[in-house]
Amino acid sequence: MTADERQDPERPTPEQEEELRQRVDEQLRKVRVQDLLLESVAGILNLSARRIAKDDERDLEQARVGIEAVRSVVGLLEPEPAKAVRDALSELQVLYARQASGGGEGGGEEPPEPEQRPETAPRSGEPPPRLWTPPGSA
């Protein structure tokens, strides 16, 4: 046993480190950019919704940046998830517009234009939207 192993018995051996590197490398070979992009978009939508809906986290400028970011990449997604993202984005834009026009923090900001109108918008007083997850990720 080397002095390093005696000092830190939980430290992986060089063989274990190499095996871990190989497993990570194998996983990276299987990941598609569209998959990672969809996961990132879901996170941005959820964080943006929090920045609108939660009083103690409200930051409409951050929400606006999130909305614009999603709008800029939604066209790169595959058709089915892109539709779901557009629907969630529309709902988020409605919430943003309501909050921005309601005299909340940053009330003078111009809301981003919705890409499409949702069929049913949330009513005033309804709880904020739940976390959105991409189709097939549950």
Helices and strands as residue ranges (DSSP letters): H 3-7, H 14-30, H 33-53, G 55-57, H 60-73, G 74-76, H 79-101
